[in-house]
Amino acid sequence: MKTVILTGFTPFDGESINPSYEAIQMIESDDYELIKLRIPTTFEHSIEIIADSIKKHQPDLILMIGQAGGRQGISLERFAVNLDDSEIFDNAGIMKHESKIVSDGPIAYQTNLNLKSILKDLMQQGIPSKISNTAGTYVCNHIMYGIYHMIEKEKLHTKALFVHVPYAHEQVKNKPDTFSMSIEEIANAIHIIMDSILS
Ligand code: PCA
């Protein structure tokens, strides 16, 4: 049976939930062994927690999920850049300005997964989705870069993808004209992505 690590984040920036973690909690599978991790939204320790789990479980796939409030659907992230540069504090009270994630690392990593084929599978199920060329420069990009760097350096066969998800319905009650999806829809999208990559 294939092993999949699913990661979601703790709530940040004043939110009381993070749809990334709420969604992965709903996912069950008879086809894969699932390991679910709740990652602190902090620059410090976030990469290490995931790296330790990859070492321990040697998964076939790691799917990292994060909230991108304001985006209008599911985003499949193509690039991770070697840059932390945030406009908000992380959950440990840290704000980073133009600092490298890995001092001697390459400027960026690009996923080698076939994003267009994953996108097709999502669209066929009627899920609003797109390929994104930036995961930002906050904690999501930070872990994406850190894990891609680990996979490259240690020549692992683990497949890895970062997926940004929009706000959940309950988060937009006081945010007029803001796109949202239900946690169930987000969980369903993550399941489709998992099947698309591993089938
Ligand atoms: N989204 C943030 C970090 C945690 C999360 O869920 C981001 O896009 O960087």
Boltz pocket constraint, residues with backbone or C-beta under 6 A from the ligand:
constraints:
  - pocket:
      binder: B
      contacts: [[A, 9], [A, 10], [A, 12], [A, 18], [A, 20], [A, 41], [A, 65], [A, 66], [A, 67], [A, 68], [A, 135], [A, 136], [A, 137], [A, 138], [A, 139], [A, 140], [A, 141]]
      max_distance: 6.0
